[in-house]
Amino acid sequence: MFNKFFRGLVLVSTLVLSFVAQAAENAADIEIDTTNPYTLVEAVSQKTFARFNQDKQLIADNPDHLKVIVTEELMPYIDYKYASYKVLGQYLRDTTKDERARFVEAFRGYLISTYAQAFTEYTNQTVEFSPARDFSGEKMVNVDVRIIDKGRPDISLQFKARRLKDDSWKAFDLVAEGVSLLSSKKSEITNLVRQKGIEPVIEMLIERTETHIELGESEQAN
């Protein structure tokens, strides 16, 4: 379960970790412009992994520290509430206000845990961002990314971002190898809600959130 979603996140980890060598020594030195979705994706990547590099020893001592980094550096720019509602789909209107709030929080925690685990698996790929386009009249944009891995076919990714009411932007979905992670997650979640109800799904997400992070072989070797 969740294999496509996790696989996509591993691809993301290879993308953003390629910024480590280029990133500022201190994550606080990197400014995030939330009014531009194209520079947002790139800057958040740099900031997250400047922090990753900065806290390398803390991660080695306690891999769960990756969850702290994801929470503080990445999640402020992820529209997890919107993604949560999209994942629930038709079942959203069947939930109470309390159930929706708890589902959103559980889904947020699951995303944090899943991203943190994905970030332990990477190699040194390079990355190219497509040129920014005029987004002045757009409510949603796609930020195209190409991962170049020597000796292997290039990997095409697409970050989806949406404009908020204050004209800032947040990412809410990733399309990896033509597969929308949000659509994949929606199919899985709605099936579970239909079969078991929302409470068991919330409990399952919380359980997955509490799973400890295990370092990948590349990190253990460092």
Secondary structure, DSSP 4 states (H G I P E B T S, - for coil): --HHHHHHHHHHHHHHHTTTTTS-SSGGG----TT-HHHHHHHHHHHHHHHHHHTHHHHHH-TTHHHHHIIIIIGGGB-HHHHHHHHHGGGGGGS-HHHHHHHHHHHHHHHHHHHHHHTT-----EEEEPPP---TT-SEEEEEEEEE-TTS--EEEEEEEEE-TTS-EEEEEEEETTEEHHHHHHHHHHHHHHHH-HHHHHHHHHHHHTSPP---HHHHT-
